[in-house]
Amino acid sequence: MDSRANLARLLSPATLAVVGANEKLGMSNNSVIPMLEAGREIALINPNRNELYGQPALASLTAVGRPMDAVLSLVNAERSLDVMEEAAALGCGGVVITAAGFLEAGESGVALQDKMLEIAQRTGLAVIGPNCAGFKNVNLGVNLFTGGRLDLVPGGVAIVSQSGFLVRSAMAAADERGLGVSVAISSGNEAVCDLADHVAVLAADPLTTVICLVIETVRRPAAFFAAVAEAHAMGKPVIALKLGRSDRARRIMQSHTGAIADASWVYDLAFREHGVIAARDIDDLLDRAQLLAQIPADRRRRIQRIGMITTSGGVAALATDIADEVGAPLPPLAELEAWVRERVPGDTVNPLDLTGFVMSKTELMEEVFEKYASAVDALVLAWWTGDGDEGWSKTLLGPFANAARRAGVPFIVSPLEATGVGGWVHEWREQGLLFARGVESIYRAVDAFDRFVGQPVRGILPAAEVGGVPLPHLVSTDAGRIASFADAMHALVAAGIKVAPYAVLHEHEEADGATLEALGDRLVVKLADVPHRTELGAVRLNVHPDDVHAVVAELRVIAAGEGVPGTVAIQAMVQGHGEAFGGLNCGTDLGAVVLLGVGGVLIEVMQQVGGRFLPLDDAAVVSLAEEVAGPVAALRGQRAWSQSAVEDLLRGLDSLWRTHGGWLDSVDINPLIVTDDGLLAVDALMVARRD
């Protein structure tokens, strides 16, 4: 049986049942009362009651006698499993399980959740939850949501949140912006149906136009991003707020793959590659949905030039400040200057203060609006749209709507500040106007709009054979098991990554004259098989060959004192015109990633770290090389890095992953010396997985 088809049935039900309905239970009242008030027929199940909410109550779900599309279970965890069995036997579409006490409750809860999954897999029953607040299908008037009453306007914005509290926050934020909602889902533990399923079903829902997500974790990355691709193919943007974000600036300074590629960084990277628009909080999430929800797919064009019309010099000045601060200054529109001077008092063009003179002349206002629309990609009218503003807004909105009908660009109405959008704007939307909640929020909406319309999406990555090479000799350290320096450097060379000339002295070995002569007269001498040798004071630079024996002895004393291997590496000291660092993180929740960043003294200036998911194709190699190396050339006094050399390094990292990814957790190559002959690795830390 197809549980995803049943999920679609569950989310768009014609028939409903509530098991555990009880007039003394707040969750029951939150769900049942709004639907009864709306005239929905509901089967109410409670074996201890003959009547509920003024209608007969049934003793069991089986007593309903016919399949229900959607069942809301308000009973405890153990009893919820019985409800699932009854629902499956009756031929129901799916069950919403609100009860806690499953995976989050320890060993006994894990067993219950495993049993829930077994029932669902055996029967094909769709399940939302457990430990969730249910869902609302606003367009159909279905309210199996237990998290408090919130009356929403029907529309195209879908919301899915793994946090029950935040799904209500997102619904309230949509309502504050006057955005209609199609479906809002609290997905809970996602024991059966997860984000991938919800996104796929919403992608196929004809009434959903934008999908907003609040994510704690993506449980099935490949299926999730395939569903995102389905949504994109249907012209539906996906906007996501990933919870658990952190400030990564400090980690970037560490130049360390494991520190940089934390969960937040990896999710940002995955979102970019798959065209998911990232949001930083609930307000940002719904701000970014504003234009995408209001502009039909066939009218979506990039918005690069914004015209701003105000009715106050102060508003015009502040709008200019906001535009500058968000990095999207208003274009001067010099081509309109002479025309505006003839018709409008004042000395500003964009933003334009209409002044009372123009506002008293309806035809002139329309003429101004149309003229500006011909020069920009979107036109904004700064005006109030709250619940008490309907009456006096007609003076401006009438001419604005008339001009909008004849224009080919979006006409947006928004107050300067982030106040709410009143319900009365619906009639103006039907006349072609768009509405937003504050000028600053418009820029977030435009950014999301342009990302969806114009940003290339890498899409689903091809499968790749990974890790056929046996484990090398591993050294146990405080950072985990690592490949020896010699094995690590050999692996780099085999992958096509250039390395600085080196020699390795095992315990009690001494360097001979021929070896030192081959390496040159400026050497680096260091303990080889330790992960953090700098912290141990176990690196010596600019060592003359005559001093190598004494330095090796000194380092071995340090090794003995620290209880680490006394193997020593000697390298030619390489001179270059820049430093980089690269690496692999093979153990992220979403897949293996390659990283490349600017190192050395420039890391604090540029904080330039890029990445791509593996495997790499040619387009990914070229774009990542340009992303990281390109800005270096723009810095005064810096020599450009060879694009082809950076691309060669990235192909080498891809090859390294294909060869060793089966056992690797991470790889750090730091530093990479940028030379005229390419990028040379002088060190590599290859850490094995712990399993």
N, C-alpha and C positions, 0 to 999 in steps of 0.2 A: 504494500500500500504506500501511496505517496504522501508522506507527512507534510511536505511543502504545499501540496495542493490542499491538504486539510488545514494548514495554517492560513491559507488564503480564505478558505471557508470560515474558519474561526474568526478572522479579523473583519469579515464582511458578512455577518450572520443575519439570517432572516428569523431564526428561532433561537430562543434564549432560555437558559435555566440557571438558577442560583441555588447551590447546595449549601445549607447552613444559614439560610436567610433568617434574620432575627431582628425584630423591631428595636431590641435593646442593644444591638451591636452597631457601632458607628460605621464600620466598613460596609455593612449591609445597607444601612440607610443611605450612605454616600452613593452607592451604586443603584439601588432599587428605586428610591423615591423619584429621582429625576426622570427615569424611564417610564414609571407609571404616570407621572405628570404629563409626559409627552405622548401618552397613549400607547406605549409599547406593551405587547403581551409577553409576560414572563411566567415561566413555570417556577414556583417557589417551593423548595424542598426543605422540610424540617420534620423529622419523625415525632417530635414532641409537641407539635402545634397543629391544630386543625385549620387555623386561619391566620394569615399574615397580611398586613397592609390592606385589610379589607377584602381579601380574596382568599379562596380555598388554598390550603397548603397540602402538599403531597408528602407521603412518608418516605419515598425514595426516588432516585432518579429513574430507576426502572419503571416505577409507577406512571411516569409520563407517557409511556407506551409508544413513543415515536422518537426518531433521531432528532437531537438538537444540534444546530450548527455550532453553538458556543455554550459552554458550561463554566460558570464561575464557582470555584470551590472555596468556601470560607471556613472549612473544618480544619482540624489539626493535621500534622504531617502524616501520621500513620493512617488516618481515615482518608486522606487525600488519595492514597494509592487505591483504596477501595472505590473511590469515586471514579478514578481512571478506568478501572476494570469494568465498572458499570457503564461508563460512557462508551468504551470500546465495544462492549457487547450490544449496546443499543444502536451503534452506528453513528455516534456523534462525530462532529468534525474535530473538536479539540476542547481542552480544559485549561482554564487559567487557575493556577494554584498559588494562592497568596501566602500559605503557611510557611513559617520559618521552621528551623529544626532539621535542615538537610545538610548540605556540604559544609556550611559554616558552623555546624554544631558538633564537630568532632567525629569520632569513629562511627558511632551509631547513626549519625546523620548521613555520613558517607554511604553507609549500607542502604539507607532509605533512598538516597538519590540514585544509587546504582540500580535499585529495584525499579524506580520510576523510569529510568532509561530503558531497562529491559522490557517493561510493559509497552512503552512507546514504540520501540523497535519491532516488537512482536505484532503490534496491532496497527501501526501507522498513525496512531493518534497524535495530533499536534498538541504541544504543551507550552504554554507561556509561564515562566517561573521555574521553580518555586521561589518563595521569598520575594514576591513582587507586589506591585500595587495595581496590576491589571492593565486594561487599555480602554481607550475611547475611540470609536469611529464617529467622528463629529458629523460627517456628511450623511451618515445613515441614522444618526440619533441613537447610537448604541453606546451605553455607558457602563462597561464592566470595570470601572475604575474606582478603587476604594480609598484613594488618597485625598479626599476632600472634594467638595463640589466646586466646579469651575465651569461656567457656561461659556462656550467658545463659539466663534463664528465659523461656519463651514468654509472650507477652502482647500488649498493645495499643499500646505506645509505638513509634512509628516515628521514626527519626533519619535526617536527610539532612545531610551536611556537605560543603562544597566543600574543606575541609581534611581530608586523609586521616588526619593525626595526631589531629585533634580529634574525628573520628568515633569513634575508639577511646576517647578520653577521655569522650565522652558515653555510650558503651556502659557503661564502667566506672562512671560516675556513676549510671546507671540501675540497674545491678546493686547498687551500694552502698545504694540506696534500696529494694531489693526489688521494683523495677518490672519487669514483663515486657515484652519487646521483640518487636515484630512483624517489622519490617524495618529494617536499618541500612545506609545507602548512603554510600559515598565517591564523590562525583560528579565530582571532578577538574576537568579543563578544560572539561567540558560542551560538547564540540564538536558533539554531536548532541542528546542528551537533556539538558535543563537542569532547573533547579528547578521551573519551571512544569510540566513533564512529570511529574516525580516527585511533586509535590504532587497533581496531578490523578489519577494512578494510585493513590496512597495514599488519596485521598478516596473512591475507589470500592472499596477493599479492605475486605471485611467484617470482617477481623480487626484492623484498625487503628482505634484510638479517639482518639489524640492524635498530632499531627505536630510534631516538634521539628526546627528547622533551625539550622545554623551557616552564616552567609552572608558571603561576601566581596563579592559583587556580584550584583544581579539583572539578568540579561541581557535579558529580555523582560518589562518591567514589566506591560504590559497582560495578557499571557497568565498571568503569575505571579499577579496579584491576581484574575484570573478563576478560577484554580485554587483560590485561597484561598476565594473565594466558594462554589465547589463543595464544598469541605471543610466550610464553615459550614453549608451546606444539608443536609449529611449529619450534622450535629451533632458535627463533629470540630474541636476547637480547633487553631490553628496558633500555636506559640510559637517565637520566633526570636531568636538571638544574632547581632547584626551585628558583624563584626570591624572593627577600625580606628576605634574610638570615641575621643573626646577630650573634655577638659574645656572646655565652651563658655562658662563664666562670663566669661572675659576677652573673648571675641568678642562676647558680648551687650553688654558695656559699650561696644563700638565703635559701636553703633547703625548697623551697615552691613549691608545685605542680603546682599552676597556673603560677608561674614565669618560672619554668623549662619547662613545657609542652607547650611552645609557638608554634606558627605555624611551625617554622623551625624545632624544635625538633620532632614534631609530624610527619611531612613529612619524616624526616630522618628515623624515626621508621617504618613508613608505607612502605617506599621504601625497608628497610632491610627485613621486614617480607614477602613482595611480590616479592622480587628478582629484584627490580628496582635498577639499578646502579646509585648512586648519583654523580653528577658533581658540581664543585664550580663556574665555569665560562665557557664561550663559548670555549676557548681553551681547557680546561679540558674535556668538553663534547666531542669534536671531537678527542682529544687525546685518550680518553677511547674507542672510536669506532674503532681505527686504526686496531688492530689485529682481532677483532671480524668481521670486514668488509672484511678482506682479507683471513682469514682461514676458509675453508669450515666446515660445522657443523660436518661432519664425521671425521675430523682431529683435533678436539678440545680436548686437554688434558691439565691438569694443568701445569703451568710453575713455577717451584720452584728453579731450578738451571740455571743460565744464564752464558754463556761464552761470553767474549768480546774480539774481535780481533781489534787491532788498527795498525796504521802505524807510530806512533810517541810515544816516551816516555812521552811527555807532555800530549798527549791525554789519554794515559793509566792512568797517575796519576790523571787527572781530572775526568775520568770516574769512577775511584775508589772512589774519594771523593763524587761524585754524588750518587753512589750506597750506600755509608755509610750514607749520609745525608737523603736519603729517607727511610732508615731502611731496605734495602735489599742488604746487602753486597755481593759482588761477591764471590762464593765459591772458595777456594784455588786450587781445582783440584790437590791435591797432587799425585793422582794416575797417572797423566800425566807428572809429573815433570821430571822423568828420561828420558822419551821419548823425551820431548821437549828439554832438555839440549843437547841431541845428534844432534839435527837438527837446532836449532834456537839460534843465539847468544843472550846474555843478561841473566838477572836473574829474569824475571817475567814470570808467567805462566797464571794467569788470573787476570787482562787483559794481553793479549799477544801483544807485539810490534813485528810485523812481520819483521821489519828492511828491508833495501834495499836488503840484501842478499837473503831473502826468496822471496821478491817481484819480483826478477829477474828470479825466477824458478817456472814456472807455475805448473809443476807436484808436486813440494814440497808444494806449496800453497794449492792445492787440498787435498794433504795428510794431511796437518795440519787442514784444515777445517773439513774433515771427522773424524779425530781423536777427535777433540774437540766436534763434534756433537754427538759422541758416549758416551760422559760423561756428557752432559747437556740436559736440556729440551728445550732450545732455544739458538741459536747462533747469536750474533750481530756483524756486521762488521761496524765499525765507518768510514764512508766515505761520501763525498759530493754527493748530488743528485739533485742540482739545475739545472736550465735551461741551464747554461753554462758548466755543468760538464759531459755531455754525452760522449765526446770523450775520455778523459783520464780515465774515470771510467771503461771502458771495460777491462783494464788490470787486475782489481780486480774482477769485477762482473762476468766475464766469468768463471774463476775457481770457484768462489763462487756458481754460478748457477749450474755448473757441479756437485759439491759436494752436493748441495741441492737436486738434482734429486735422489741421492743414499741414502739420509739421511731420517730419520723418524721424525725430529724435525723442527720447523720453523727456517728459515734463514732470518734474518732481516737486512736491510741496513739502516743506519741513520747517518747523520752528528752529531757531538757532540752538536752543537748549534741548536736552533730552527729555521732553515731556511727552505724555501719552498721545496717541492718535484716537480721536473720538469715533464712535460708531457711525456717525453721520457721514463720514467720508465715503461710505460705500457708493452712494449715488454719484459722487464725483469720479470714483474709479471707473464706473460704467461709462463716463464721458471721456475716458482716456488719461486721467491724471494718476500719478503715482504718489505714494506718501511714505515719509520716513520719519524717524524719531531722533531729530537733532542733526545739525550739519556735520558734525564729526562722524556720526554713524553713517552718513551718506558715503564718506570716503571708504569706510570698511565695506559697505555694500558694493561700491564700484570696484574695489579691489577684488572681491569675490567674483563679481560679475565678469571682470576681465580675465581672471584666472580660468574660469570655466570656459569662456568663449575662445580665449586665445592661447592657453597654455598647452603645449604638447604633452601627451600622456604616454609614458613608456609602455604601459599595458602589461599583460600577463607574460612572465618570463618563460622561456623554453626550459624544459628539463635538462639537467646536465649530470653526467656521470661524475661522481665525486669520491676521491679518497681510495684509490686502489693500492697505494704504497704502504707497506707495513710500518709500524711505529719504529722510529729511530731509538737509539739509546736515550733514555730519559733520566734526567737528574732531579731528584726530589729537593725542592726548595720551599721557602716560606710563601712563595707565590704560586705553588703547585708544582706539578711535574713539567719540566721544560726540556726541550731538545738541547743537547750540548751545543756550544758555540760552533764547533767544527761541523756538526750535522746541520745546524741551521744555515750556516753559510753555504754549505754544499747544496742544500735544498734551494736556496735562492739562485745559485748559479744554474742549477738544473732547470729552473723555471724561466731562465732568460733574464734574470735581474743581475746587473753588474755589481760587483763587490770590490772594495779596496783590497789590495794584496795583503795577505796575512800569513802567519804561521802559528801553530798551536804547540805549546810545550806541556806535555802531560806531567803528572806528578814526578818530581825528581829529574826531569829532563832539562837540559841546558841548550841554549841556542848556539849553533855553530856559526863560524865566520861566514860561510857561503850564504846561509839563510839571511843573516843580517845585511850582508852586502846587497842581496837581491831586493831587500825592502827599502833601502835608501838610508840617508843619514839623519832623517827626522822621523822619529817613531812614536807610536802610541803603544804603551804596555799596560795591560789590565788583566784582572782576574777574569777568566773566560766564562765559567759556568755558574754565575750568580746573576739574579735578576736585577738587583739594585746596587750595582757596584759603586756608583758615585756616592751613595749614602754611606758606604763602607770606607770611603777614601781609597778605593782600590783601582784608580785610573791615574796613569801618569802620561803627560803630554810632552812633546818636544824632547824626547829622550834620545841622546846620542848613542850610537851602537856601542861605544866603549863603556857606557854606563848600564847596559841592559842587564848584565849578570847581577849587579847590586840591586837594581830595581826589582828583578824577579824574586830575589831572596826576600826583599822587604815585603813584597805582596804575599808571599807564601807565609810569612809570619802573621800577616793580617788574616789570611785564610785559616790558619791553624787556630788563631784566637777566636774567630767567629764560627768555627766548625763548618766551614764550607770547602768545596773542592779547591785544591791548589793548582788546578790547570790554569795556564797563563796564555793569553793571546798577545801576539806582537803584530802590529800593522804599520804599513806606511802611513804617514800623516798626510792626508789628502788636502790640497788647497782647492777651493772653489769660489764661486761668486754668489752662493746662496745655500740655504738649507731647507730641506723639506722633511716631512715624516709621512710614512704610509703604513698601512696595516690591514688586517682582516679581523672581523669579529664574526665568528662562525656559530655563536650560541645565542643569538637574539631570538625573541619570541616570534619574530616575523620572517626570519631567514638570515642567511649569511650576507654580510655587507663588506665592501671595500672602502677604506678611508684614505684620503690624501689631504695633506695640509701644509701650510707654510710654517717653517720652523725657524730656529735661531732667534736673532734679535728682532725679526719682523713679526713673530707670533703675537706679541702684545700689541703691535700696531694694527695688524690686519685681522687677527682672529679668524683667519680664512681656513675653514675646514669643510671639505666636501665629501660626498659619499654616493655610492650606488649599490643597489642590491645585485647579488651575483646570481647567474653568470652575467658577464659583460658582453654586450654586442659592440659593434664598431661605433654606433651612434653614442652609446653610453661612455665609451672610452674618450671619444673626441670632446663630448660636452663636459665631462668631469675635468679633463685636462685644461680646457678653456676656463672653466669656473674657478679653478685654483691658481693656475699659472698666469692667466690673463691679467688680473689686477696687479701682479708684481711689476709688469712692464710699465704700468701707469704711475708707479711711485718714482719720484725724483731721485736720481742717483742710482737706481737699480737697473741691472741688466736683465733683459728679457730671458726667460727660460725657453729652451728649445721645446716647441710643442711636440715634435715627434719623439723626443727623449722622454717626456712625461707620458706620452701615450704608450711607449715601449714599457715603461715601468708598470703602468696599469695592466697591460696585457700579461706582464710577468706575474703580477699579484693574482690575476684571474687563473693563470696556469698553476700557481702555487696552491690555490684553493682546490682546483680540480684534482690535483695530485694528492694533497694531504688533508683535505677538508673532512675526511672521515674520522680523524682522530683529534683535529685541532679545535681548541676553544678560541684562541686569539693569536694574532701575530702583530708584533710591533717592530717596525724597521725605523730606527731613530738614532742618529740622524741619517738622512740621505744627503750627500754632498752634491750640490749642483755644479757640474763642471762643463767645459766645452765638449767633452766626450760623452756626456750623458749624466744620469743620476747614479752615484755610487753609494751602495750601502756599506756602512762601517760597523753595523751591529744589527742583530735580529733576535728578538725574544719570541720564541714559539712555545706557547703554553698548551698542554694537552687538556682535554676534557676530563672532568672528575669522574665520570661514570665509566 
